[in-house]
Every structure is written in structure tokens, then in C-alpha cells.
Amino acid sequence: MNLPQDPFMLLSMVNMKLRDEYAGLDAFCRAYDVDRKALEKKLGDAGFQYIEGINQFR
């Protein structure tokens, strides 16, 4: 599955998957074969940061 390129669509999809299916960002990245640092950079460039305690980007 290709992830959305638009950062806001990506944010929505990732947060939904983290909420509903994955206990953490590492598990999500393994399942989708995504580089965690690249994902965090892409969302970070749009102003979002992963918060482990709530398992979401904000």
C-alpha cells in the first residue's frame, strides 16, 4: 500500500491506524515497510510530532 503524499492525509491515515490497529509507531512502520525517521520528518515538516504516550501525531 502506498501512503498518501499529502501530509494532512498522511496524518489522518497514520493516526487512524495507530488508534485502531497498532500499539506503536514502530509496529506501524514494520507493517507498512516505512522508514520511521522519514515518516517523522515528513509529518514534522508539516508541524506534527509523534507523542509516544498517546500513540498519535499532534
All heavy atoms as TSV, in Angstrom:
chain	resi	resn	atom	element	x	y	z
A	1	MET	N	N	0.844	-1.188	0.000
A	1	MET	CA	C	0.000	0.000	0.000
A	1	MET	C	C	0.879	1.237	0.000
A	1	MET	O	O	1.800	1.348	0.798
A	1	MET	CB	C	-0.904	-0.011	1.227
A	1	MET	CG	C	-1.722	1.241	1.383
A	1	MET	SD	S	-2.743	1.138	2.855
A	1	MET	CE	C	-3.550	2.682	2.741
A	2	ASN	N	N	0.594	2.137	-0.894
A	2	ASN	CA	C	1.295	3.418	-0.915
A	2	ASN	C	C	0.644	4.363	0.078
A	2	ASN	O	O	-0.579	4.462	0.132
A	2	ASN	CB	C	1.251	4.037	-2.311
A	2	ASN	CG	C	2.099	3.284	-3.290
A	2	ASN	OD1	O	3.045	2.610	-2.910
A	2	ASN	ND2	N	1.771	3.391	-4.552
A	3	LEU	N	N	1.469	5.046	0.835
A	3	LEU	CA	C	0.952	6.019	1.790
A	3	LEU	C	C	0.639	7.325	1.067
A	3	LEU	O	O	1.286	7.663	0.079
A	3	LEU	CB	C	1.977	6.270	2.884
A	3	LEU	CG	C	2.313	5.077	3.773
A	3	LEU	CD1	C	3.371	5.463	4.784
A	3	LEU	CD2	C	1.092	4.544	4.478
A	4	PRO	N	N	-0.337	8.074	1.574
A	4	PRO	CA	C	-0.661	9.367	0.955
A	4	PRO	C	C	0.551	10.295	0.963
A	4	PRO	O	O	1.335	10.301	1.924
A	4	PRO	CB	C	-1.764	9.924	1.857
A	4	PRO	CG	C	-2.328	8.748	2.576
A	4	PRO	CD	C	-1.204	7.765	2.701
A	5	GLN	N	N	0.710	11.075	-0.069
A	5	GLN	CA	C	1.819	12.027	-0.153
A	5	GLN	C	C	1.481	13.354	0.517
A	5	GLN	O	O	2.361	14.041	1.018
A	5	GLN	CB	C	2.212	12.255	-1.616
A	5	GLN	CG	C	2.813	11.012	-2.261
A	5	GLN	CD	C	4.036	10.512	-1.512
A	5	GLN	OE1	O	4.988	11.249	-1.282
A	5	GLN	NE2	N	4.002	9.254	-1.105
A	6	ASP	N	N	0.203	13.709	0.520
A	6	ASP	CA	C	-0.236	14.935	1.194
A	6	ASP	C	C	-0.063	14.745	2.702
A	6	ASP	O	O	-0.566	13.761	3.263
A	6	ASP	CB	C	-1.703	15.212	0.864
A	6	ASP	CG	C	-2.218	16.417	1.613
A	6	ASP	OD1	O	-1.947	17.545	1.156
A	6	ASP	OD2	O	-2.872	16.240	2.670
A	7	PRO	N	N	0.651	15.645	3.378
A	7	PRO	CA	C	0.939	15.431	4.796
A	7	PRO	C	C	-0.310	15.372	5.675
A	7	PRO	O	O	-0.333	14.655	6.669
A	7	PRO	CB	C	1.843	16.604	5.181
A	7	PRO	CG	C	1.765	17.572	4.079
A	7	PRO	CD	C	1.300	16.859	2.864
A	8	PHE	N	N	-1.359	16.081	5.313
A	8	PHE	CA	C	-2.563	16.069	6.135
A	8	PHE	C	C	-3.360	14.774	5.947
A	8	PHE	O	O	-3.919	14.233	6.903
A	8	PHE	CB	C	-3.412	17.308	5.853
A	8	PHE	CG	C	-2.688	18.566	6.232
A	8	PHE	CD1	C	-2.057	19.331	5.272
A	8	PHE	CD2	C	-2.602	18.962	7.554
A	8	PHE	CE1	C	-1.358	20.481	5.617
A	8	PHE	CE2	C	-1.902	20.106	7.921
A	8	PHE	CZ	C	-1.267	20.862	6.947
A	9	MET	N	N	-3.368	14.257	4.741
A	9	MET	CA	C	-3.992	12.958	4.501
A	9	MET	C	C	-3.164	11.859	5.167
A	9	MET	O	O	-3.717	10.921	5.747
A	9	MET	CB	C	-4.117	12.694	2.993
A	9	MET	CG	C	-5.061	13.636	2.283
A	9	MET	SD	S	-6.764	13.480	2.829
A	9	MET	CE	C	-7.158	11.854	2.239
A	10	LEU	N	N	-1.850	11.988	5.093
A	10	LEU	CA	C	-0.955	11.034	5.739
A	10	LEU	C	C	-1.179	11.039	7.246
A	10	LEU	O	O	-1.291	9.983	7.870
A	10	LEU	CB	C	0.499	11.368	5.402
A	10	LEU	CG	C	1.565	10.478	6.028
A	10	LEU	CD1	C	1.413	9.028	5.571
A	10	LEU	CD2	C	2.952	11.009	5.673
A	11	LEU	N	N	-1.256	12.211	7.832
A	11	LEU	CA	C	-1.503	12.344	9.268
A	11	LEU	C	C	-2.790	11.632	9.666
A	11	LEU	O	O	-2.817	10.860	10.622
A	11	LEU	CB	C	-1.588	13.823	9.657
A	11	LEU	CG	C	-2.045	14.095	11.090
A	11	LEU	CD1	C	-0.945	13.740	12.073
A	11	LEU	CD2	C	-2.473	15.539	11.229
A	12	SER	N	N	-3.839	11.875	8.926
A	12	SER	CA	C	-5.127	11.264	9.218
A	12	SER	C	C	-5.043	9.745	9.149
A	12	SER	O	O	-5.511	9.033	10.048
A	12	SER	CB	C	-6.176	11.793	8.243
A	12	SER	OG	O	-7.412	11.173	8.470
A	13	MET	N	N	-4.430	9.239	8.108
A	13	MET	CA	C	-4.329	7.791	7.916
A	13	MET	C	C	-3.466	7.144	9.001
A	13	MET	O	O	-3.855	6.138	9.593
A	13	MET	CB	C	-3.742	7.505	6.526
A	13	MET	CG	C	-3.665	6.040	6.190
A	13	MET	SD	S	-2.005	5.457	6.490
A	13	MET	CE	C	-2.041	3.907	5.651
A	14	VAL	N	N	-2.311	7.743	9.277
A	14	VAL	CA	C	-1.402	7.176	10.274
A	14	VAL	C	C	-2.054	7.187	11.656
A	14	VAL	O	O	-2.044	6.177	12.369
A	14	VAL	CB	C	-0.049	7.921	10.287
A	14	VAL	CG1	C	0.798	7.501	11.480
A	14	VAL	CG2	C	0.703	7.681	8.990
A	15	ASN	N	N	-2.661	8.305	12.042
A	15	ASN	CA	C	-3.289	8.371	13.358
A	15	ASN	C	C	-4.444	7.385	13.480
A	15	ASN	O	O	-4.637	6.772	14.533
A	15	ASN	CB	C	-3.744	9.793	13.680
A	15	ASN	CG	C	-2.628	10.631	14.247
A	15	ASN	OD1	O	-1.591	10.130	14.665
A	15	ASN	ND2	N	-2.821	11.933	14.266
A	16	MET	N	N	-5.208	7.200	12.413
A	16	MET	CA	C	-6.300	6.237	12.438
A	16	MET	C	C	-5.750	4.825	12.648
A	16	MET	O	O	-6.250	4.062	13.477
A	16	MET	CB	C	-7.099	6.285	11.150
A	16	MET	CG	C	-8.223	5.255	11.105
A	16	MET	SD	S	-9.014	5.122	9.498
A	16	MET	CE	C	-7.698	4.391	8.531
A	17	LYS	N	N	-4.703	4.471	11.899
A	17	LYS	CA	C	-4.105	3.144	12.022
A	17	LYS	C	C	-3.488	2.941	13.408
A	17	LYS	O	O	-3.614	1.861	14.002
A	17	LYS	CB	C	-3.050	2.914	10.943
A	17	LYS	CG	C	-3.616	2.850	9.547
A	17	LYS	CD	C	-4.432	1.614	9.355
A	17	LYS	CE	C	-4.848	1.437	7.917
A	17	LYS	NZ	N	-5.627	0.211	7.727
A	18	LEU	N	N	-2.828	3.975	13.938
A	18	LEU	CA	C	-2.250	3.871	15.273
A	18	LEU	C	C	-3.346	3.688	16.319
A	18	LEU	O	O	-3.214	2.886	17.239
A	18	LEU	CB	C	-1.407	5.113	15.595
A	18	LEU	CG	C	-0.091	5.240	14.834
A	18	LEU	CD1	C	0.540	6.600	15.090
A	18	LEU	CD2	C	0.866	4.118	15.191
A	19	ARG	N	N	-4.425	4.395	16.171
A	19	ARG	CA	C	-5.535	4.304	17.126
A	19	ARG	C	C	-6.210	2.928	17.058
A	19	ARG	O	O	-6.509	2.332	18.083
A	19	ARG	CB	C	-6.558	5.402	16.845
A	19	ARG	CG	C	-7.758	5.389	17.788
A	19	ARG	CD	C	-8.837	6.360	17.357
A	19	ARG	NE	N	-9.456	5.860	16.129
A	19	ARG	CZ	C	-9.621	6.582	15.019
A	19	ARG	NH1	N	-9.203	7.823	14.962
A	19	ARG	NH2	N	-10.186	6.059	13.960
A	20	ASP	N	N	-6.440	2.440	15.842
A	20	ASP	CA	C	-7.266	1.247	15.660
A	20	ASP	C	C	-6.501	-0.072	15.564
A	20	ASP	O	O	-7.068	-1.116	15.878
A	20	ASP	CB	C	-8.111	1.387	14.390
A	20	ASP	CG	C	-9.124	2.511	14.475
A	20	ASP	OD1	O	-9.394	2.998	15.599
A	20	ASP	OD2	O	-9.641	2.909	13.417
A	21	GLU	N	N	-5.239	-0.038	15.120
A	21	GLU	CA	C	-4.576	-1.294	14.787
A	21	GLU	C	C	-3.189	-1.514	15.378
A	21	GLU	O	O	-2.757	-2.664	15.487
A	21	GLU	CB	C	-4.463	-1.423	13.262
A	21	GLU	CG	C	-5.806	-1.442	12.568
A	21	GLU	CD	C	-5.686	-1.481	11.057
A	21	GLU	OE1	O	-4.691	-2.043	10.551
A	21	GLU	OE2	O	-6.587	-0.936	10.398
A	22	TYR	N	N	-2.458	-0.467	15.721
A	22	TYR	CA	C	-1.060	-0.638	16.109
A	22	TYR	C	C	-0.768	-0.041	17.475
A	22	TYR	O	O	-1.216	1.057	17.788
A	22	TYR	CB	C	-0.131	-0.036	15.050
A	22	TYR	CG	C	-0.293	-0.727	13.721
A	22	TYR	CD1	C	-1.084	-0.183	12.721
A	22	TYR	CD2	C	0.304	-1.966	13.495
A	22	TYR	CE1	C	-1.267	-0.841	11.511
A	22	TYR	CE2	C	0.125	-2.626	12.292
A	22	TYR	CZ	C	-0.658	-2.058	11.309
A	22	TYR	OH	O	-0.846	-2.728	10.116
A	23	ALA	N	N	0.011	-0.762	18.271
A	23	ALA	CA	C	0.346	-0.328	19.619
A	23	ALA	C	C	1.420	0.752	19.636
A	23	ALA	O	O	1.642	1.380	20.659
A	23	ALA	CB	C	0.800	-1.522	20.452
A	24	GLY	N	N	2.078	0.979	18.508
A	24	GLY	CA	C	3.122	1.984	18.462
A	24	GLY	C	C	3.564	2.266	17.045
A	24	GLY	O	O	3.222	1.533	16.104
A	25	LEU	N	N	4.336	3.319	16.888
A	25	LEU	CA	C	4.799	3.744	15.573
A	25	LEU	C	C	5.722	2.715	14.933
A	25	LEU	O	O	5.663	2.511	13.720
A	25	LEU	CB	C	5.479	5.114	15.674
A	25	LEU	CG	C	5.849	5.780	14.364
A	25	LEU	CD1	C	4.629	5.940	13.450
A	25	LEU	CD2	C	6.495	7.137	14.620
A	26	ASP	N	N	6.552	2.062	15.728
A	26	ASP	CA	C	7.446	1.050	15.166
A	26	ASP	C	C	6.657	-0.098	14.527
A	26	ASP	O	O	7.004	-0.561	13.441
A	26	ASP	CB	C	8.401	0.506	16.229
A	26	ASP	CG	C	9.479	1.503	16.611
A	26	ASP	OD1	O	9.885	2.313	15.741
A	26	ASP	OD2	O	9.918	1.486	17.764
A	27	ALA	N	N	5.595	-0.542	15.185
A	27	ALA	CA	C	4.761	-1.622	14.637
A	27	ALA	C	C	4.102	-1.187	13.335
A	27	ALA	O	O	4.041	-1.954	12.372
A	27	ALA	CB	C	3.709	-2.045	15.658
A	28	PHE	N	N	3.622	0.043	13.286
A	28	PHE	CA	C	3.019	0.568	12.063
A	28	PHE	C	C	4.052	0.590	10.934
A	28	PHE	O	O	3.769	0.143	9.818
A	28	PHE	CB	C	2.472	1.986	12.295
A	28	PHE	CG	C	2.048	2.672	11.040
A	28	PHE	CD1	C	0.778	2.478	10.519
A	28	PHE	CD2	C	2.915	3.514	10.360
A	28	PHE	CE1	C	0.386	3.103	9.334
A	28	PHE	CE2	C	2.541	4.141	9.185
A	28	PHE	CZ	C	1.269	3.937	8.671
A	29	CYS	N	N	5.235	1.090	11.229
A	29	CYS	CA	C	6.275	1.205	10.209
A	29	CYS	C	C	6.706	-0.165	9.690
A	29	CYS	O	O	6.936	-0.319	8.480
A	29	CYS	CB	C	7.472	1.982	10.754
A	29	CYS	SG	S	7.127	3.748	10.984
A	30	ARG	N	N	6.793	-1.147	10.567
A	30	ARG	CA	C	7.129	-2.507	10.121
A	30	ARG	C	C	6.036	-3.051	9.203
A	30	ARG	O	O	6.330	-3.629	8.158
A	30	ARG	CB	C	7.315	-3.437	11.319
A	30	ARG	CG	C	8.668	-3.375	11.959
A	30	ARG	CD	C	8.891	-4.496	12.955
A	30	ARG	NE	N	7.874	-4.567	13.987
A	30	ARG	CZ	C	7.883	-3.867	15.125
A	30	ARG	NH1	N	8.878	-3.032	15.361
A	30	ARG	NH2	N	6.926	-4.002	16.005
A	31	ALA	N	N	4.790	-2.864	9.582
A	31	ALA	CA	C	3.677	-3.404	8.802
A	31	ALA	C	C	3.595	-2.784	7.410
A	31	ALA	O	O	3.247	-3.454	6.441
A	31	ALA	CB	C	2.364	-3.189	9.549
A	32	TYR	N	N	3.934	-1.502	7.296
A	32	TYR	CA	C	3.831	-0.795	6.018
A	32	TYR	C	C	5.180	-0.621	5.335
A	32	TYR	O	O	5.268	0.047	4.311
A	32	TYR	CB	C	3.149	0.567	6.218
A	32	TYR	CG	C	1.662	0.408	6.394
A	32	TYR	CD1	C	1.107	0.205	7.643
A	32	TYR	CD2	C	0.815	0.427	5.295
A	32	TYR	CE1	C	-0.256	0.034	7.808
A	32	TYR	CE2	C	-0.542	0.259	5.443
A	32	TYR	CZ	C	-1.070	0.057	6.699
A	32	TYR	OH	O	-2.424	-0.122	6.852
A	33	ASP	N	N	6.236	-1.215	5.927
A	33	ASP	CA	C	7.584	-1.117	5.374
A	33	ASP	C	C	7.968	0.340	5.118
A	33	ASP	O	O	8.360	0.727	4.013
A	33	ASP	CB	C	7.708	-1.946	4.092
A	33	ASP	CG	C	9.158	-2.153	3.687
A	33	ASP	OD1	O	10.031	-2.132	4.581
A	33	ASP	OD2	O	9.419	-2.313	2.483
A	34	VAL	N	N	7.813	1.132	6.171
A	34	VAL	CA	C	8.072	2.571	6.111
A	34	VAL	C	C	9.256	2.891	7.016
A	34	VAL	O	O	9.377	2.342	8.117
A	34	VAL	CB	C	6.822	3.356	6.595
A	34	VAL	CG1	C	7.098	4.833	6.714
A	34	VAL	CG2	C	5.655	3.106	5.671
A	35	ASP	N	N	10.124	3.764	6.570
A	35	ASP	CA	C	11.233	4.240	7.389
A	35	ASP	C	C	10.683	5.233	8.417
A	35	ASP	O	O	10.107	6.259	8.055
A	35	ASP	CB	C	12.283	4.916	6.499
A	35	ASP	CG	C	13.431	5.431	7.314
A	35	ASP	OD1	O	14.338	4.654	7.637
A	35	ASP	OD2	O	13.418	6.645	7.638
A	36	ARG	N	N	10.811	4.897	9.687
A	36	ARG	CA	C	10.238	5.730	10.747
A	36	ARG	C	C	10.776	7.157	10.707
A	36	ARG	O	O	10.020	8.117	10.833
A	36	ARG	CB	C	10.509	5.090	12.113
A	36	ARG	CG	C	9.958	5.930	13.248
A	36	ARG	CD	C	10.202	5.330	14.602
A	36	ARG	NE	N	9.812	6.287	15.622
A	36	ARG	CZ	C	9.343	5.950	16.804
A	36	ARG	NH1	N	9.211	4.688	17.134
A	36	ARG	NH2	N	9.018	6.885	17.671
A	37	LYS	N	N	12.078	7.299	10.542
A	37	LYS	CA	C	12.664	8.647	10.532
A	37	LYS	C	C	12.115	9.477	9.379
A	37	LYS	O	O	11.841	10.663	9.531
A	37	LYS	CB	C	14.188	8.571	10.478
A	37	LYS	CG	C	14.787	8.109	11.773
A	37	LYS	CD	C	16.296	8.135	11.736
A	37	LYS	CE	C	16.822	7.626	13.065
A	37	LYS	NZ	N	18.251	7.772	13.179
A	38	ALA	N	N	11.940	8.860	8.220
A	38	ALA	CA	C	11.401	9.572	7.057
A	38	ALA	C	C	9.951	9.988	7.305
A	38	ALA	O	O	9.548	11.106	6.957
A	38	ALA	CB	C	11.499	8.707	5.807
A	39	LEU	N	N	9.182	9.091	7.918
A	39	LEU	CA	C	7.789	9.412	8.229
A	39	LEU	C	C	7.712	10.554	9.238
A	39	LEU	O	O	6.948	11.511	9.057
A	39	LEU	CB	C	7.073	8.171	8.776
A	39	LEU	CG	C	5.629	8.357	9.209
A	39	LEU	CD1	C	4.748	8.776	8.039
A	39	LEU	CD2	C	5.100	7.076	9.848
A	40	GLU	N	N	8.524	10.463	10.288
A	40	GLU	CA	C	8.524	11.526	11.296
A	40	GLU	C	C	8.994	12.856	10.698
A	40	GLU	O	O	8.469	13.915	11.055
A	40	GLU	CB	C	9.395	11.138	12.483
A	40	GLU	CG	C	8.758	10.074	13.346
A	40	GLU	CD	C	9.564	9.736	14.572
A	40	GLU	OE1	O	10.655	9.140	14.428
A	40	GLU	OE2	O	9.093	10.073	15.679
A	41	LYS	N	N	9.945	12.813	9.769
A	41	LYS	CA	C	10.404	14.046	9.129
A	41	LYS	C	C	9.307	14.647	8.265
A	41	LYS	O	O	9.052	15.841	8.317
A	41	LYS	CB	C	11.649	13.798	8.294
A	41	LYS	CG	C	12.084	15.068	7.559
A	41	LYS	CD	C	13.449	15.013	7.018
A	41	LYS	CE	C	13.921	16.243	6.303
A	41	LYS	NZ	N	13.160	17.445	6.353
A	42	LYS	N	N	8.645	13.807	7.466
A	42	LYS	CA	C	7.592	14.307	6.583
A	42	LYS	C	C	6.480	14.971	7.399
A	42	LYS	O	O	6.032	16.073	7.081
A	42	LYS	CB	C	7.030	13.188	5.725
A	42	LYS	CG	C	5.968	13.676	4.756
A	42	LYS	CD	C	5.670	12.648	3.705
A	42	LYS	CE	C	4.690	13.169	2.699
A	42	LYS	NZ	N	5.285	13.733	1.522
A	43	LEU	N	N	6.046	14.306	8.454
A	43	LEU	CA	C	4.998	14.896	9.285
A	43	LEU	C	C	5.539	16.045	10.134
A	43	LEU	O	O	4.832	17.016	10.387
A	43	LEU	CB	C	4.335	13.818	10.142
A	43	LEU	CG	C	3.473	12.836	9.345
A	43	LEU	CD1	C	2.961	11.717	10.231
A	43	LEU	CD2	C	2.315	13.553	8.671
A	44	GLY	N	N	6.796	15.948	10.536
A	44	GLY	CA	C	7.416	17.036	11.290
A	44	GLY	C	C	7.525	18.309	10.470
A	44	GLY	O	O	7.325	19.408	10.982
A	45	ASP	N	N	7.826	18.161	9.171
A	45	ASP	CA	C	7.906	19.322	8.287
A	45	ASP	C	C	6.562	20.034	8.163
A	45	ASP	O	O	6.502	21.218	7.850
A	45	ASP	CB	C	8.398	18.915	6.898
A	45	ASP	CG	C	9.873	18.551	6.885
A	45	ASP	OD1	O	10.585	18.835	7.881
A	45	ASP	OD2	O	10.326	17.958	5.876
A	46	ALA	N	N	5.478	19.291	8.416
A	46	ALA	CA	C	4.132	19.876	8.369
A	46	ALA	C	C	3.685	20.359	9.752
A	46	ALA	O	O	2.559	20.816	9.913
A	46	ALA	CB	C	3.138	18.849	7.827
A	47	GLY	N	N	4.579	20.230	10.740
A	47	GLY	CA	C	4.289	20.757	12.067
A	47	GLY	C	C	3.769	19.740	13.075
A	47	GLY	O	O	3.294	20.120	14.141
A	48	PHE	N	N	3.878	18.458	12.757
A	48	PHE	CA	C	3.370	17.424	13.651
A	48	PHE	C	C	4.510	16.627	14.260
A	48	PHE	O	O	5.530	16.412	13.627
A	48	PHE	CB	C	2.429	16.474	12.890
A	48	PHE	CG	C	1.277	17.188	12.263
A	48	PHE	CD1	C	1.261	17.420	10.900
A	48	PHE	CD2	C	0.229	17.663	13.027
A	48	PHE	CE1	C	0.213	18.097	10.300
A	48	PHE	CE2	C	-0.832	18.338	12.445
A	48	PHE	CZ	C	-0.843	18.556	11.079
A	49	GLN	N	N	4.286	16.171	15.490
A	49	GLN	CA	C	5.288	15.406	16.219
A	49	GLN	C	C	4.615	14.174	16.808
A	49	GLN	O	O	3.487	14.247	17.303
A	49	GLN	CB	C	5.867	16.267	17.333
A	49	GLN	CG	C	6.843	15.566	18.218
A	49	GLN	CD	C	7.357	16.469	19.333
A	49	GLN	OE1	O	7.078	17.656	19.367
A	49	GLN	NE2	N	8.086	15.895	20.245
A	50	TYR	N	N	5.317	13.034	16.769
A	50	TYR	CA	C	4.788	11.813	17.363
A	50	TYR	C	C	4.924	11.895	18.872
A	50	TYR	O	O	5.991	12.198	19.406
A	50	TYR	CB	C	5.543	10.586	16.841
A	50	TYR	CG	C	5.046	9.294	17.430
A	50	TYR	CD1	C	3.768	8.829	17.148
A	50	TYR	CD2	C	5.850	8.545	18.271
A	50	TYR	CE1	C	3.300	7.640	17.685
A	50	TYR	CE2	C	5.401	7.352	18.812
A	50	TYR	CZ	C	4.121	6.899	18.514
A	50	TYR	OH	O	3.663	5.729	19.053
A	51	ILE	N	N	3.827	11.611	19.573
A	51	ILE	CA	C	3.809	11.596	21.030
A	51	ILE	C	C	3.538	10.156	21.463
A	51	ILE	O	O	2.421	9.651	21.303
A	51	ILE	CB	C	2.744	12.560	21.587
A	51	ILE	CG1	C	3.020	13.969	21.067
A	51	ILE	CG2	C	2.730	12.512	23.114
A	51	ILE	CD1	C	1.925	14.959	21.335
A	52	GLU	N	N	4.579	9.514	21.950
A	52	GLU	CA	C	4.503	8.089	22.276
A	52	GLU	C	C	3.443	7.796	23.332
A	52	GLU	O	O	2.740	6.789	23.249
A	52	GLU	CB	C	5.868	7.591	22.742
A	52	GLU	CG	C	5.942	6.101	22.860
A	52	GLU	CD	C	7.364	5.618	23.083
A	52	GLU	OE1	O	8.316	6.386	22.898
A	52	GLU	OE2	O	7.490	4.445	23.449
A	53	GLY	N	N	3.295	8.663	24.318
A	53	GLY	CA	C	2.356	8.435	25.419
A	53	GLY	C	C	0.911	8.307	24.976
A	53	GLY	O	O	0.113	7.617	25.618
A	54	ILE	N	N	0.567	8.960	23.864
A	54	ILE	CA	C	-0.806	8.863	23.351
A	54	ILE	C	C	-0.849	8.123	22.014
A	54	ILE	O	O	-1.916	7.980	21.434
A	54	ILE	CB	C	-1.477	10.249	23.229
A	54	ILE	CG1	C	-0.712	11.166	22.281
A	54	ILE	CG2	C	-1.663	10.869	24.600
A	54	ILE	CD1	C	-1.429	12.455	21.944
A	55	ASN	N	N	0.317	7.700	21.537
A	55	ASN	CA	C	0.437	6.936	20.290
A	55	ASN	C	C	-0.222	7.669	19.124
A	55	ASN	O	O	-0.971	7.077	18.350
A	55	ASN	CB	C	-0.140	5.524	20.456
A	55	ASN	CG	C	0.233	4.599	19.326
A	55	ASN	OD1	O	1.306	4.711	18.754
A	55	ASN	ND2	N	-0.659	3.682	18.985
A	56	GLN	N	N	0.053	8.936	18.999
A	56	GLN	CA	C	-0.520	9.766	17.938
A	56	GLN	C	C	0.453	10.863	17.546
A	56	GLN	O	O	1.328	11.235	18.310
A	56	GLN	CB	C	-1.810	10.438	18.424
A	56	GLN	CG	C	-2.947	9.498	18.736
A	56	GLN	CD	C	-3.647	8.999	17.497
A	56	GLN	OE1	O	-4.348	9.747	16.840
A	56	GLN	NE2	N	-3.447	7.746	17.185
A	57	PHE	N	N	0.260	11.367	16.340
A	57	PHE	CA	C	0.942	12.593	15.931
A	57	PHE	C	C	0.041	13.759	16.285
A	57	PHE	O	O	-1.173	13.702	16.090
A	57	PHE	CB	C	1.199	12.587	14.416
A	57	PHE	CG	C	2.394	11.762	14.011
A	57	PHE	CD1	C	2.253	10.419	13.728
A	57	PHE	CD2	C	3.655	12.343	13.921
A	57	PHE	CE1	C	3.347	9.647	13.351
A	57	PHE	CE2	C	4.749	11.579	13.552
A	57	PHE	CZ	C	4.597	10.241	13.261
A	58	ARG	N	N	0.615	14.814	16.799
A	58	ARG	CA	C	-0.127	16.049	17.123
A	58	ARG	C	C	0.641	17.238	16.624
A	58	ARG	O	O	1.802	17.258	16.516
A	58	ARG	CB	C	-0.330	16.216	18.636
A	58	ARG	CG	C	-1.174	15.150	19.255
A	58	ARG	CD	C	-2.617	15.375	18.911
A	58	ARG	NE	N	-3.359	14.177	19.243
A	58	ARG	CZ	C	-4.486	14.155	19.899
A	58	ARG	NH1	N	-5.015	15.255	20.290
A	58	ARG	NH2	N	-5.099	13.030	20.125
